[in-house]
């Protein structure tokens, strides 16, 4: 990958959130809500895009666009206004070049149509000159097995300098674990609590670890996290839960971790951004995507990707860390 040319420093500005109460059950719910606007961020080259929700999904789009623009205005597609669908919004405030964030409800066919599109970046860059809102996502490229830095000849921003905040959790060395509430859904084909418990125990046994474990997640992950916490108690190590913390502080927690273990999600993408040792486990249907979004240098070195048709013991045996 070619190194990016040094860009002119953009003067940092204060952020000011714009909040608006939305009744998702109301027939008068607006289709678009402005949830964030960065003040004094008018000067410079900009682009306005529509993309799919999700921390990782938007992170990858940011990596593709950041080398070309000073500011990015994002219209986030969701199928409903709820805390799961809009979970990425707070995270977008810590991306230094994101200027405004709107959340827009769209029909599922529109949402998945964008997710499955293979729009060339050249077309997106050309449309940016017209100042129209340009639909853009890279999910389809990654899911078909194309690495993010090989989608086209354009460079990507490999590491994003996120606006992190210190977060004192009273620990110097620890391992972070993230599992979503979906692990308890019978309709989701993924590992259940017992398999995550087995993975953690297998890793601790393999490396003879005694590090505390920090369980992180959102408010809607609480039930699953509490269940895993109760499973791990008899290991005799310190356990700490961090639920619903500010994204800027969650970043600090992940950045300082000895290891991050998780159901492949935006938090894995954050761990990869900071070059943290991390393990992800994902759906079998996304096998081709396993190593398409990570840094080449980290593949099967600091980052190992697995699928839910593998056992916890197989995962623990396959990794090779110095931790």
Protein Blocks (a to p, Z undefined) as FASTA:
>chain_A
ZZddddddddddddddddddddfkbfklcfbdcfbdcehilgccdddddddedjklmmmm
mmmmmmmpmbdcdddddfbdcfklmmmmmmmmmpmklmbdcdddddfklmmmmmmpccdf
klmmmmmmnopacdddfklmmmnopafklmpmcdcdfbacdddddddehiabdcdddddf
klmpmkbccddfklmmmmmmmmmmmnopabdcdddddfklmmmmmmmmmmmmmnopacdd
dehiafklmmmmmmmpmbdcddddfklmmmmmnopacdddddfklmmmmmmmbcfklgok
lbccddfkbcfklmmmmpccdZZ
